[in-house]
């Protein structure tokens, strides 16, 4: 039988960073609340969670990079809400943020969780920040916990 690995709640002390966009704060504050509540419900003390507010989603990768390169964090959770407008501006932001976080994760080996909503409408964002589609902040925090534990188990 092959060796199998999966993650759950980390057993060792862990530290998390959350980078959250101020833009669309009515949405992102709900994402942040979901993420922090999930982490604390799984035994992560408040003093092991650092939150950095950035002006918009575009600024998330540079702050995530600064935080993770300091070597203090086991995972970085990025939260934002980019909502389509009349132009294609949202596509450029979504692509740059996702690419930047992906490259940062591969470079550092630290999980970068993508909790940035990429919605067509405000209504969709509301549904994904605690409405009938769940809360992407909760999902991102759960994934962060699992990834930290999984990486600790891997040979």
C-alpha positions as CSV (number, residue, x, y, z in Angstrom):
1,X,0.0,0.0,0.0
2,X,1.4,3.5,-0.9
3,X,2.2,6.1,1.7
4,X,-0.5,8.7,1.8
5,X,-0.3,12.2,3.3
6,X,-3.0,14.7,4.1
7,X,-3.4,17.7,6.3
8,X,-5.7,18.5,9.2
9,X,-5.2,20.9,12.1
10,X,-1.5,21.6,12.8
11,X,-0.2,20.0,16.1
12,X,2.8,22.3,16.5
13,X,2.7,26.0,17.1
14,X,1.9,28.0,14.0
15,X,1.7,31.6,12.9
16,X,-0.5,33.0,10.2
17,X,-0.6,36.2,8.3
18,X,-3.7,37.6,6.7
19,X,-3.4,40.2,4.0
20,X,-6.8,41.9,3.4
21,X,-7.9,44.5,0.9
22,X,-9.6,47.7,2.2
23,X,-11.3,48.1,-1.2
24,X,-14.8,46.6,-1.0
25,X,-14.4,46.6,2.8
26,X,-18.1,45.6,3.3
27,X,-17.2,42.3,1.7
28,X,-13.6,41.9,2.8
29,X,-14.3,42.5,6.5
30,X,-16.7,39.5,6.4
31,X,-14.0,37.4,4.7
32,X,-11.5,38.4,7.4
33,X,-14.0,37.7,10.2
34,X,-14.5,34.2,8.7
35,X,-10.8,33.5,8.4
36,X,-9.9,34.7,11.9
37,X,-12.8,32.9,13.5
38,X,-11.9,29.7,11.7
39,X,-8.2,29.9,12.8
40,X,-9.1,30.6,16.5
41,X,-11.8,27.9,16.5
42,X,-9.0,25.5,15.5
43,X,-6.8,26.5,18.4
44,X,-4.7,29.3,16.9
45,X,-4.3,32.0,19.5
46,X,-5.0,35.6,18.4
47,X,-1.4,36.6,19.1
48,X,-0.3,34.1,16.4
49,X,-2.4,35.8,13.7
50,X,-1.3,39.0,12.1
51,X,-3.5,41.1,9.9
52,X,-2.2,43.6,7.3
53,X,-4.7,45.8,5.6
54,X,-3.7,47.0,2.0
55,X,-5.5,49.6,-0.1
56,X,-6.6,47.1,-2.8
57,X,-6.1,43.6,-4.1
58,X,-3.3,44.9,-6.4
59,X,-1.1,45.5,-3.3
60,X,-1.6,42.1,-1.8
61,X,1.4,40.3,-3.3
62,X,4.0,42.9,-2.3
63,X,2.8,42.8,1.4
64,X,2.5,39.0,1.3
65,X,6.1,38.9,0.0
66,X,7.4,41.2,2.8
67,X,5.6,39.1,5.4
68,X,6.7,35.7,4.2
69,X,10.3,36.6,3.5
70,X,10.6,37.6,7.2
71,X,10.4,33.9,8.0
72,X,7.8,34.2,10.7
73,X,4.8,32.8,9.1
74,X,3.7,29.2,8.3
75,X,1.0,30.4,5.8
76,X,-0.3,33.7,4.3
77,X,-4.1,34.1,3.7
78,X,-4.9,36.7,1.1
79,X,-8.4,38.2,1.1
80,X,-10.0,40.7,-1.3
81,X,-13.0,41.3,-3.6
82,X,-12.4,42.3,-7.2
83,X,-15.7,42.9,-8.9
84,X,-16.1,43.2,-12.7
85,X,-16.9,46.7,-13.9
86,X,-17.4,48.2,-17.3
87,X,-13.9,47.5,-18.5
88,X,-11.5,44.6,-18.3
89,X,-9.5,46.2,-15.4
90,X,-10.6,43.4,-13.1
91,X,-9.0,40.7,-15.3
92,X,-5.6,42.4,-15.1
93,X,-5.8,42.7,-11.3
94,X,-7.0,39.1,-10.8
95,X,-4.3,37.7,-13.1
96,X,-1.5,39.7,-11.5
97,X,-2.5,38.9,-7.9
98,X,-3.0,35.2,-8.5
99,X,0.3,34.9,-10.5
100,X,2.2,36.9,-7.9
101,X,0.9,34.8,-5.0
102,X,1.5,31.5,-6.9
103,X,5.1,32.5,-7.7
104,X,5.7,33.5,-4.1
105,X,4.4,30.2,-2.8
106,X,6.7,28.3,-5.1
107,X,9.7,30.5,-4.3
108,X,9.3,30.3,-0.5
109,X,7.6,27.0,0.0
110,X,5.1,28.8,2.2
111,X,1.4,28.3,1.4
112,X,-0.2,31.4,-0.1
113,X,-4.0,31.0,0.1
114,X,-6.0,32.8,-2.5
115,X,-9.2,34.1,-0.9
116,X,-9.7,36.9,-3.3
117,X,-13.2,36.9,-4.8
118,X,-13.3,37.4,-8.5
119,X,-16.9,38.1,-9.1
120,X,-19.0,39.5,-11.9
121,X,-21.4,41.3,-9.5
122,X,-21.6,42.7,-6.0
123,X,-24.4,40.2,-5.4
124,X,-22.0,37.3,-6.1
125,X,-19.5,38.8,-3.7
126,X,-22.1,39.1,-1.0
127,X,-23.0,35.4,-1.5
128,X,-19.4,34.3,-1.3
129,X,-18.6,36.3,1.8
130,X,-21.0,34.7,4.2
131,X,-24.2,34.4,2.1
132,X,-25.6,31.3,0.4
133,X,-22.3,30.4,-1.2
134,X,-20.4,30.2,2.1
135,X,-17.4,32.3,3.1
136,X,-14.2,32.2,1.1
137,X,-12.4,33.5,4.2
138,X,-13.4,30.4,6.1
139,X,-12.4,28.2,3.2
140,X,-9.0,29.9,2.9
141,X,-8.3,29.5,6.6
142,X,-9.3,25.8,6.5
143,X,-7.0,25.3,3.6
144,X,-4.2,27.1,5.3
145,X,-4.5,24.9,8.4
146,X,-4.4,21.8,6.2
147,X,-1.5,22.9,4.1
148,X,0.6,23.8,7.2
149,X,0.0,20.4,8.7
150,X,0.5,18.5,5.4
151,X,3.8,20.2,4.7
152,X,5.0,19.3,8.3
153,X,4.2,15.7,7.6
154,X,5.9,15.4,4.1
155,X,9.3,13.8,4.0
